[in-house]
């Protein structure tokens, strides 16, 4: 096992330009969550995968300058970069691949089955079996809203935009989903 695997996100970011294992640490820890969050935000897993590739190319370029507390996570910065790339795409209808071009990184071909498995893994990774089961039983609208908000960590405004609905309607979906989960997990007690 590589020594880099035990690095904190802060240390891995600091080392990512000179230590190939450090970028792998950040990638392995966050790629599934980033692709899932971008898929929920965009509604397009192929686009999400392309945006995630560009996000990690930017980690190679700029990650060493990002200030993360020693025990903190790189996730907020990664999500900000990915979300900004998505917003740029929505304005220009083109994924900015400038960091990949500058670094000479070729894009990885999209594999829908692999991405679906990656997203499914992050959605239910680490969840206790009763919770994973209860989530999978929710209507898809509620499940996607709850997972997008609490597993992927996407804000209500971005989620509402990705679902093409109002923030108020999305909050209602999340609320109904959480209420159903609470009742199911408490054995029927509200």
Secondary structure as UniProt FT lines:
FT   HELIX           3..6
FT   HELIX           9..15
FT   TURN            16..18
FT   HELIX           20..42
FT   HELIX           45..62
FT   HELIX           63..65
FT   TURN            70..71
FT   HELIX           75..92
FT   HELIX           98..103
FT   HELIX           112..124
FT   TURN            125..126
FT   HELIX           129..137
FT   HELIX           140..146
FT   HELIX           147..151
FT   HELIX           156..162
FT   TURN            163..164
FT   HELIX           167..185
FT   TURN            186..187
//
